[in-house]
Amino acid sequence: MQPDPAPPVLSRRKLAFAGLVAAAVAATIVVMGITSRRAADAKLGDWTETQAVPVVAAALPDTHGKRATLDLPGRLEAYTQAQLYARVSGYLKDWKADIGTPVKAGQLLADIDAPDLDQQIMEARAALASAQANLTLAQATLQRGQTLIHSGAISKADLDQRAADAANKDGLAKAAQANLDRLRVLEQYKRITAPFDGLVTVRSTDIGALINAGAAGPPLFVVSDTKKLRVYVNVPQNYVPSIQIGTKANISVPEYPGKTFPAIVQASAQAVDVASGTTRMLLIVDNARGQLMTGDFTNVSFELPHPEIAINVPASALIFNQGGLFVATVSGDSRVHLKPVTISRDLGKEVEIGSGLSVDERVIESPPDGIASGDLVRIARSKDGTRAPKDTAAAESR
């Protein structure tokens, strides 16, 4: 049996070469994987660092003076109002005007039947007649005495007594006349009349009702002059200097949504109420068309004076901390600077800066919590069109 032939040398060389190639390929793959992973890790690290920088919105402050209004509640009242009470006691005989009736000055509103007053007038007339009769007798007796004094028929003392009696009777007659005149004047109040042109806004009596003289109880009628109306408003103390006599305002009432009526400040109390810290002011509203009603709730809107140029920033830009009030600005290198500021006016969504900020500084509209001077930020958008370079933050972080 013949032995197997030896493997050819060429086959071994091929196997060795193939092994080397495979090892090289494997090494290349490993190196490329490690390099790719390192590049990905570096890129992820850069992205993470970039995302750690807060993104903020910044813009230059608005420099236009803003119109500001002050809205306050008020109550409409008649310019002139009279509460009518009875001056005599009795029963209501009749009434002539109901609520909502326009009346003229002197127009009859009601009649009162006052039998007690009628009886007093009759008694006063009788008392006057008696006093006048006694006065006539005393004067006649005095005249006879004056005639007889020269003949010595009566004494001087008797004549003086007759003169004194005549003077006393004259005084009693005048007192009786005055009492009768008083009752006759009082008798005129049996007729309740309108004191001025206006509108009957209250009638709280009816036919046959017992009437008591005086201001006890509700008034029989209330007459109001509604051609002009008063509006009383309590203005906060810090706004009083901005609202002077003659300042114009607009009022609105719930029954006319979307409609306003002009008003003007006529008077100020010139004093601050200690309890509320406000000053009471009076406004006048023209109501010739009769659209507004007395006692109505109203909203009074004052337009406050404003400067032509001002620095206005969003209210969300304010930062309150232990150091006071600040605004965060962004410099050209995307670094934060906290500027201490003061507020001149609160405009609601915006505030007018009094000091501490210039017009060329970009303000962060909504600064994140914990932001401090020197922090790096990225500007997402800017109302004035300026924007930080995209790679600034990333370059700074690296």
Beta strands, then each sheet from edge to edge (+ up, - down):
strand 1: 55-59
strand 2: 62-64
strand 3: 68-84
strand 4: 90-95
strand 5: 102-103
strand 6: 108-113
strand 7: 191-193
strand 8: 198-203
strand 9: 210-211
strand 10: 221-236
strand 11: 248-252
strand 12: 261-268
strand 13: 278-286
strand 14: 297-304
strand 15: 309-314
strand 16: 318-321
strand 17: 324-330
strand 18: 336-340
strand 19: 342-346
strand 20: 350-355
strand 21: 362-364
strand 22: 378-381
sheet 1: 16+ 17- 21+ 1- 22-
sheet 2: 2+ 15- 20+ 19-
sheet 3: 5+ 8- 10+ 3- 14+ 11- 12+ 13-
sheet 4: 7+ 6- 4+ 9-
sheet 5: 16+ 17- 18+
end
